[in-house]
């Protein structure tokens, strides 16, 4: 009996001890401070984003060099990549046969001239009919035309550049037989003092451009566009800024795109025909609310953020995004200046939680990608 009573007393003491410990643990849990989370008060700023489009480079003038007469190439007088001037000789064709033909043609001219000279006094004395003289004059004119044609071909045997520029690939060398009907030019001389960069917008992008650009018509809208950058094939940015000059203004039915052309200064001839790269077109968003993408999460296809209430409780809110600029979102709706949002760590939170806000300056939130901003 005494043993049973002792056991009973021990059990009661143990139960009281456990209950006391549980209450203390519960009190400690209740008293633990909310988790500390970085937050910021959003504001407006001006951000410049860039859209990139593949581009092909060409000189502003590309002059195909072709022969005006058939013949064998006797000399190639320039080399690939050489700078040439307008009127400079590029190729010389063999002219021996033409020179012989010219000699014969000149002799026929002389014979025809002698015949005309002989008949003139006879007609004046009414010894022969004037018709004979007219026939002789016609023969002289034909002989002169034939001689002029052969002489022109001799001149055409010296092939000259029509522009100032740089010689491209030379497609025919000494000894090759060429003619005006050849599909391939002898070479191409390109004026690359300035270069054109060609690119295209799809139909949707083109309408966005028309609707959002300043100006009443296409020409005015192009005039108001900002200067553009050229990203070279090695990833570096070309030192000269470009200007979009013109657009076809028509949708290509095969590709569904509208073509555009930008022009770049090329003082050091760094760019040439056939270069490729990417054209960077800036779009400036002025006085817009901008937030880091890491402050957002997706929920059923919507972009969500955590707003911080006056009681330091967080609640989910949906936002609409106007543009994606690198690691930032330009917000169209859902936030206003002064709203406090959670900056990072949103994946570990849930709506209704209480937090201890750790205030972060708005500029600090944007600082990691400050190079994209124009403040």
Secondary structure, DSSP 8 states (H G I E B T S, - for coil): -HHHHHHHHHHHHHHHHHHHHHHHHHHHHHHS---EEEEEE--EEEEEEEEEEEEEEEEEEEEEE--SS-EEEEEE---TT-EE-TT-EEEEE--HHHHHHHHHHHHHHHHHHHHHHHHHHHHHTTSS-HHHHHHHHHHHHHHHHHHHHHHHHHHHTEEE-SSSEEE------TT-EE-TT-SS-SEEEEEEEEEEEEEEEEHHHHHHHHHHSSSSSHHHHHHTS--BEEEETTS-B-SS-EEEEEE--S--TTT-EEEEEEEEE-TT----TT-EEEEEEEEEEEEEEEEEGGGEEEETTEEEEEEE-TTSBEEEEEEEEEEEETTEEEEEES--TT-EEE-S-GGG--TT-B-EEEE--HHHHHGGGGGGB--
